[in-house]
């Protein structure tokens, strides 16, 4: 059984993924939070002193657009992190299953049920498998 290990995964990411990662890294830092806080402190008095409905509409629209785009970028980063974590769990489960099989061969024990339980425990599924070989699905 050939298993693709996490260290064998290509480090090349598409431009959008690199940009999303960069944005996630920047907005998760204290200076960005301080910048946002400064913007609110500067903007808040304008609500009381400037009675321009257009100004408020512009500010609300811009902040909504920025929030929408940031959610999309951060979701991209979170999804990639989740997939990487699952990939690592799959590799660990495959390694443990191979080790269990190796020891069972020497001891003469039947451990198919244990291996199935291990794969179920880490959420190893057919569609998430790191293995290039197909496994029988549970529905069969």
C-alpha positions, 0 to 999 in steps of 0.5 A: 500500500502506497501512502502519500506522506505530508512531507511529500505534498508539494509546497506550491500553492496557487496565487489566490491561496498565497494571497489568502494566507498572507491576508490571514497572517496580516489581519491576525496581528495586533497592529491590524487590530490597532489600526481598526480601533484607530479607524473607529476612534476617528470615525465615531465623532463624525457620526455626531458632528457630520450629519451627512447621510451619504457619508454614513452610507459610504462608510457602511458600504465600504466596511460591509464589502471589506468584511465580506471579502475578509470572510471569503479569504479567511474561509479559504485559509481555514479550509486549507488548514482543515484539509492539511490537518485531515491529511496528516491524520490520515497519514498517521492512521495509515502508519499505525494501521500498517504497524498493527498489520506488521505486528499482527502478521508476526503474532498471527492475530486477526486485527482487521476489526481493530484497523477499521476501528482506528480508521473510523476513530480519526475520520479516515474515509474513502474520499479523504484517504491518503492511499492511492489504493481504493478501500471498500466502503462501509456501504458495500 
